[in-house]
Amino acid sequence: MTDVNSPVEPLPCVGWREWVALPELGIKNIKVKVDTGARTSALHTFAMEFFERDGEEWVRIGVHPIQKSDREWFTEARVIDKRVVRDSGGHEELRPVIETQVCLGDYQFRAELTLTSRDNMKFRMLLGRKALENRFLVDSQGSYMQSVRPSADAQ
């Protein structure tokens, strides 16, 4: 049992939407929806090509990091798993899973991301419960509590 009088460092708050960077993937800015209903985080990919490197499975992906933009970014990542994920509509899909560094404001951490087409979704990325766990509290009314909108040239 935790002593309520012992000093505990409070967790920082994030809003329901934030800007993050995925530096290992070369993505400087991508707007995410903070989604406590999603267990795992998800990244929009419009193209996926699987290949082998040093005996491990890798994937080359195409990403549209900015909504309502034709800007494309291609990058590669090692596939660490494949999982069946149920989307908000109840449909199941087998998705590749990668792990990468996420930068949110002044915070950096590693997170697993499933890869899927989110063409019909407003946000190109979801930040799910596992990435938030023991790191952040979520203020469902707040927006951009740990990040600021990047300038047009920073996108």
N, C-alpha and C positions, 0 to 999 in steps of 0.2 A: 504494500500500500504506500502511495506517495504522500509524504508530509506536505500538507497544503501551505505550510509556512516556509518550506525550503525554496530557495531561489531557483526558478526554472526560466530558461531563456524562451521568450515567446516566439512562436513561428511567424514569419512574415506573411502578409496577406497578398493574394493575387486577386484580380478581378475576373469576371466571367470571360473576358477576352484580353489578350496580351500580345505583344510582339516578342518573338524569340529569334535567336540565330542558331544555326546548325553548322558550326565551323568545319567539322570534319567532312561535311557534305558540300562545303563551299557556299552555303546559303547564308547570306548576311542578315536577311530579314524575312520573316514569314509570320503572318497574323494567325494566332491560334485561338480556338475556342477551348476554354477550360471546361472540361466535361467530366464531372464526378460520376456520371452515369456510365461512362466508358471505363472498363478496367484498364485496357492498354491504350496507349497513344497511337494515332494513325496519321500517316502522311499521304497526301494526294500524289499519285503518280499517273502520268498519262501513257507511259511506255515502260515496259520491263523486259529485259533480256538477261537470261540466266547464263552463267558461264563458270568454268572451273579455274581456280588460281591456286597453285601450290597444294592441290588435293582437297581444297575446300570450295564450297558453293558460294558464288558471288552473284550480285545482280547489278546490272547497269540500268539506271532509272532516269526518266525524264520527269521534271517537276515544273509546274507553273507556280512559282512562289508568291506571286502577287495576283490577287483577285482581279478579274476583269482586265487582264493583260495577256497578250500573246507571248510575253517574254518566257523563254524556255531555258531550263538549266539541266544539264546532264551530269550525272555523277555515278560513282560506284560504291558499293558497300558489301561487306561479308554477310551472308545470310546465316543467322544463328539458330533459326528454328522456322517451322511452318506450323501455323495454328488455325483451327477452325474458329472464326469469329462471327458472332451474330450481330448484325447491324440493328439500328433502331426500328427498322421495319420487320424484324424477325427473320430475315434471310441469312442463311449461313454461307460463309465463303472461306475457302482455304487461302490464307495469306502468308506471304513470307514475312519474317521478322528480322529487323536489323537492330543494332545497338549503336548509339551515337551520343556525342556530347551535345547538351542543350544549354544555351546561355539565355537566361531570363533576367533582365536588369543586371544587377551586380552578382547574381547567383549562377553557378555552373554545376551541372550534374549530368550523369549518364542516364539514358532512358532507352527503353525498347520501343520501337515504332513498327507497327504493321504497315504494309504497303498496299494501297488500294486506290481505285479511281474514285475521286470525290468530285467529279465534274459537275454534278447537280447540287453540290453543297456550297453554302456560302463561304465556309472557312476551308482553307487548304490543309489545315492540320488540326487534330484534336489532341489536347494534352489530358491524358486520362489519370485515373486514381493512383495507379502504381507509380507514376512519375511524380505526383504531388505528395504522396504518402511520407509523413515525417519530415517534410520540407516546407510546406505551405498550408495556410488556411485559405479558404475561398470565400470571398465576399461576393455574393450573388448579385448585388446591386452595383458593385464597383467595376470600372473598366480601366485598363492600362495603369494599374496601381504600382507595378514594378517596371514598366517600360513606357517609352514614348514613341509616337509615330515617327518613323525614320523620314529624313528628307528625301525628296524625289531622286537625288543623285546617289543616295546611300542604298537604294533599292536595287 
